[in-house]
Amino acid sequence: MKLIIGLGNPGEKFVNRRSNIGFKILDVIANNNNIDIRTKKKKSLIGRGEFEGEEVVLLKPQTYAELAGEAALYIASFLRIKPDDIIVIMDDFGLDLGKIVVEQGGNNHGHPGIDNLAIALKSPNFIRVRVGIVGKSVAK
């Protein structure tokens, strides 16, 4: 089982901000795989289902991105998911708009949510899907 965490901030004022790309990508995964991500658990919205042939739990922390560790730790501990089986989708101000970089462990790339997750999980060894949000959009 994999835990896929989309970083973002809750609330209407953040819905269309580029920094909420983690939430947006999680919504696409949920919609394309018929996963209902509206269950409320421990400061999170979660959904369970199958993605690419693997059982997954989708997690949208409702604590703000920089405090996502608390929600992630609760769900990961409850389901006995190790950091190696956690995928975090994050915004990255260091990448051009739309560029995606996947890596495991390593640098937080200036994202306080990644630091908070690493501290809460007692490991930086989760997978990060970094999505660039800097630059002009080509589509209107």
SULNOR-V724399 format. One record per residue. N is the residue number from 1. RES is the residue in one letter. D_CENTER is the distance of its C-alpha to the mean C-alpha in Angstrom with 2 decimals. Layout:
n: [N	N]
res: [RES	RES]
d_center: [D_CENTER	D_CENTER]
This chain:
n: [1	2	3	4	5	6	7	8	9	10	11	12	13	14	15	16	17	18	19	20	21	22	23	24	25	26	27	28	29	30	31	32	33	34	35	36	37	38	39	40	41	42	43	44	45	46	47	48	49	50	51	52	53	54	55	56	57	58	59	60	61	62	63	64	65	66	67	68	69	70	71	72	73	74	75	76	77	78	79	80	81	82	83	84	85	86	87	88	89	90	91	92	93	94	95	96	97	98	99	100	101	102	103	104	105	106	107	108	109	110	111	112	113	114	115	116	117	118	119	120	121	122	123	124	125	126	127	128	129	130	131	132	133	134	135	136	137	138	139	140]
res: [M	K	L	I	I	G	L	G	N	P	G	E	K	F	V	N	R	R	S	N	I	G	F	K	I	L	D	V	I	A	N	N	N	N	I	D	I	R	T	K	K	K	K	S	L	I	G	R	G	E	F	E	G	E	E	V	V	L	L	K	P	Q	T	Y	A	E	L	A	G	E	A	A	L	Y	I	A	S	F	L	R	I	K	P	D	D	I	I	V	I	M	D	D	F	G	L	D	L	G	K	I	V	V	E	Q	G	G	N	N	H	G	H	P	G	I	D	N	L	A	I	A	L	K	S	P	N	F	I	R	V	R	V	G	I	V	G	K	S	V	A	K]
d_center: [15.66	12.07	9.10	6.00	2.99	2.00	3.93	7.39	10.75	12.73	16.15	18.17	18.79	15.22	14.80	16.18	15.10	13.64	11.36	9.51	8.77	5.01	6.78	9.59	8.51	7.31	10.73	12.48	11.56	12.69	15.73	16.82	16.81	18.23	15.54	16.01	12.94	15.27	16.20	16.09	15.80	15.84	14.18	11.49	11.60	11.40	12.95	14.59	16.11	16.71	15.05	17.21	19.51	17.15	16.43	12.77	11.12	8.30	6.91	6.70	8.15	11.33	12.35	11.33	8.71	11.43	12.04	8.84	10.83	13.24	11.24	9.51	13.07	14.76	13.09	13.18	16.76	17.87	16.95	17.99	15.01	15.51	13.21	14.39	12.88	9.26	6.96	4.04	3.84	5.75	9.08	12.15	15.54	17.34	16.91	18.87	17.54	16.09	16.36	13.75	13.97	12.69	13.73	13.83	14.49	16.46	16.17	13.63	14.89	15.59	12.18	12.99	9.57	9.74	13.28	12.63	10.37	13.13	15.81	14.71	14.20	17.34	16.06	14.32	14.50	11.01	10.10	8.44	8.30	9.79	10.81	14.04	14.85	18.39	21.54	23.17	22.03	24.51	24.39	25.53]
